[in-house]
Amino acid sequence: MSTNALQEVRVFAPATVANVACGFDVLGFAIDAPGDEVVARHSDKPGFRITEITGDDGKLPKIPEKNTAGVAALDLLRHLGMSDRGIELEIHKKMPFGSGLGSSAASAVAGVYAVNKLIGEPLAKQQLLPFAMQGEASADGAWHADNVGPSLLGGIVFIRSNQELDIAQLPVPENLWAAVVHPDIEILTKVAREILPTNIPMVNATQQIGNLGGLICGLIQEDYAMIGRSIHDVIAEPRRQKLVPEFYNAKRAAMSNGALGFSISGAGPSVFALCEGEQTAHRAGKAISEVFSKINLENQCYVSPINKEGVHVVDSQ
């Protein structure tokens, strides 16, 4: 392999909304912000190291084997037979932990993508998926691509099989926007999963399948009314809503301000509203934010079109 001209590369991996109401563990989309940045550079010292982590309040380990970005990057280097290559990684966390916005997935994606770029891009973007998945799985033990997939590839991603990592990008209607609001509380994915039912009544399963199919049809046909009728979760949301303060008031606020649909982002506590048009998304986002503010719950609102790019280089030299 020829020596790559790049000496250093900085990449950005975006936050994601997983599940998208009716697509539990099989659907997710990327937004423009927030996200994580990772810098990878060559080093004269052999071996892979994490030299700096910012924005984590000291929570994250610098030991590569215990860090999501480190695990993903190391897995790639071992696969390529390059684990002795001298590479340094900096991780800049720019999104909250336990937010339901795919924080660990963004770090894993950014880590493996940055290293792949630095060493001359031996693998295509989609080929990085299993390595990024290893990174995220090291954080929460789960193996589902509804955060990693869209953070890596961008757009709206459907996962036919998480075990086989059989995924597809869905069409994104041009005027589809998201308002995502993160209230400043933390919900651990483990807790959010423990309250889910182990058995689902046939009537609920059928309804959920119909909504998922309807949402996919709506995206393909750019049918916003169909999208709106389909953004309903009859399995996870009824159980998880109690973890999000003022959930139903926030939902009413979003819908009364023109949102197509509203639900919990991933395991929460972040919530999202899908909207037709930027103005509606800003209006719905503001209304959701005000519901949390009324109970003195600090929150951040992000309004974004669906991010079609996913992880990307922001600077290199």
N, C-alpha and C positions, 0 to 999 in steps of 0.2 A: 504494500500500500504506500503510495507516495505521501510525503509530508505535506500536510495541509498548510496553506498560507495563513490561516486564521491563528492569531495568538490568544485572542480573548473574545468571548461572545456573551452578550446579555440578552436573555429571553424573558418574555412575559407569558404566563399561562392564566387564562381567565377563570373567574368563578363560574359555577354552573348551577342550574336548577334541575334537580333530579326528580323522577317520578312523574312530574307534570300532571298531577292529580290521578288520572286513570291508568298511568303506565308504571305501576310499582316495580322498581328494579329493572325496567326495560326501556325507559324513555328519559331523555334529558336534553337540555339545551344550554348553550353558552351565552353569557352576557359580556358587555364591554368592560365593566369594572364592578367590584374590585378584582384583585388577582394577585399572584405572586411573581416575583422576579428572581431569576437565578443567573449568576455569572459563572462561567467556566473558563479556565485558562490553563495553558500548559505550565508545567513546573519542571525544574531541573532535578528535583527529588523524585525517585521512582515511587509509584503507588498512588492511590486515590485518596484525597483528604478533603474534609470540609473545614475551611479556615475561618469562616465568619457566618454568624446567623444574626439577623436584626429583626425587630418587630415581634419577637416571640416572648418577651419578658422572661427570658432565660429558661423557658419550658422545654425547648427542643434539644436533643443530644447532638453533639458534633461527631459522634462515632458513626461512620457511614452505615454500618450494618443495623443501626437502630434509628435511622432517620429515613423518612419516606423518599426524599429526593436522592439520598445516598444509596438506598437499596435499589431503586430503579436504575440509577446510573451504573452501579456496580454490576447489576445483573446483565446490563447491555455489554459492558466491557468484558465480562467473563465469557459471554456468548461469542464475542468477537476474538477471544484469546488475547485481550489487551489489558488485563487487570493490573499489569505491572507498569503501564504507561503513567508517567507523572502528570497528574491532573488535579487542580484545586477547584473547589466549588465554594461560592458564596450564596447564601440563601437569604432573601429579603422578603419576610412575611408581610403582606400588605392587606390581609384579610383576617377576620376573627376566627378563633377556634370554636368548634362545636356550634357553628352558625347555620348549618344546613346548606352551605354554599360550596361545598366540595373543597375545603381548605387543604386537606391531605392529598387529595387527587391533584390539585393544581401544583403543589410542590413536587409530587412524583413526576408529573408530566413535564414540568419545567426542567427538572434535573436531568431526565433522560434525553430530552430534546436538545438541551444546551450541549451536553457531552457529545451527542451524535453529530451536531453541527461542527463542534470544535475539531473532531477527528476526521472531518471530510465527508460527512453525511453518507456513511456506508449503507444505512437503511433508510427506506422511504418512511414518511410520517406514519402511515397506518401500521407499518411493521413494528413500530415502537410500542404499540398498544399492550402486548403482554408484559413488557418490562415495566411500564408505568403501572399496570395492574398489580404487579408484585410489590411495587413501592407502596401503593395505597393499602393493599392487604396487610402489609406489615404494621400499619397503624391501627386498623380496626378489625382485622381478621376476616372481613367480608370480601366477597369476590363478585362484584357487580360493576358493570362498566358505565352506569348511567351518569357518573360524574367524570370519570377518566376519559370516556369516549368523546363527549362534546368539548371538554377542555383541550384535548389533543387536536381534534379534527375541526372543531367549530360547528355551528349550525345546530340542527335538531337531529339527535341520533337515536335510532331504534335498535334495541339489542334482541335479536331472535333467540340467542342462547348465550348466557353469561359463561357457561362452562366451556363452550367452544369458541367464545369471543367472535360470534357471527353477528356482525353489526352492519347497519346501513344508515346513510345520511338521508333524511327526508327533505323534500322541497320546503323552502321557507317563503311564505307569502311576503311580498315586498313591504307591506304596511303593517306587519306584525311586530308589536313592541311589547316589552315587559316592564312592569314596575315591581321591583323587589325591595322589600323592607325588612331590615334586620333589627329586631328589638334586642337590647343589650342584656340578654340572659343566655345561659348555655344549656343546651340539651344534648346529652351524650347519645350517640347513635345506638349504643347497647341498650340504654333505657327505653328509647323510642321503639326498638324492635321487640323488647320483652313484652310490651303491652299489646302487641298485635295478636289477632286470633290465629289459632293453629288450624282451625277448620272453618271453611267459608261456605255458607248456604248456597245451593245451586242458583237460587234467584239472584243473589248478589254477584256470583261469579259471571253469570250470563249478562247482567247489567254492566259490569265492569268491562267485559270483553266487547260489548256493543259500544261503550263509550270510547275505548281505545281505538277500535276500528273506525268509529266516526271521526275521531280527532285526526287520524292518519288520512282519511278521505278528505276532510276539510282542508288539511295542509296541502294535499296534492291538487285539489280543485280550487284553492284560494277562496273557499267558502267560509267566510267569517261567522256566519250564523251557525253552520254545522260545527265549527270549532267551539263556539260558545255553548252549544247544546251538549257537547261531549266532555267539557272540562268538569267532570264530577267524579269524585272518589268515594265509593261506598264501602271500601275495605279499611284503609289506613286512617283516613281523615277523621271518621267518627270516633276513633280511639285516641288519636294523637292530638286532637284539637284542645283537649284539657291541659296539655303541656304549654300551650301558647296563650298568654293572658289576652282576654278580650277578643278571642278568635272570631266569634260570630259577628261581633260588632264591626270588626275590621272587614270581614267578608261583606257585610251589608253596605259598608261605606264604599268599598271598591265597586260593587255591582251597581249601586245607585249613582255612581259617577262614570258609568259607561263601560266598565270592564266586561270583557267576554266571559271570563271565568276567574276564579280565585281559589287558591289552596295553599298547602304547606310545601315549602321547598325542602326536598329531601326529608330528613328526620326533624327539621325545624331547628330553632324557633323562627327562622326567616320564613316569610310568606311571599307569595307572588301573585300578580294579576297579569293575565295576558290581555292585550288591548289592540284594537284596530286604530292605529295612528299615534303619533307622538304626543299630541295635545291631550288625548284621552289618557294616555299612560301617565303623563305628568299629573293630571287631575286626580286619577285614581291613587297614584302613589302618595300624593299630598294628603288625601283623605284617610288612607290607611295609617300614615305617619301620625296624623292628628289624634286618631283613636288611642294609640300608644302614649302619646304625649299627655293626653288628658289624665292618665293614671300615673304621670311622672315617670314613665318608662322611656329612657333615652333610646333613640333608634336612628338608623341611617337608611336613607332611601336612595336607591339606584334605579334610574330610568334609562333603558337601553333598547335599541333594536336587537334582534337575535344576532349574536356575534358569529358571523360565518367563517371567520379566519381561524379561530382557536389559537393555540400557542404559536408565537412568532418571535423573530429576532427584532429587538429594538435598538441594538447597537453592537458593532463588532469592529475589531481592529487586528 
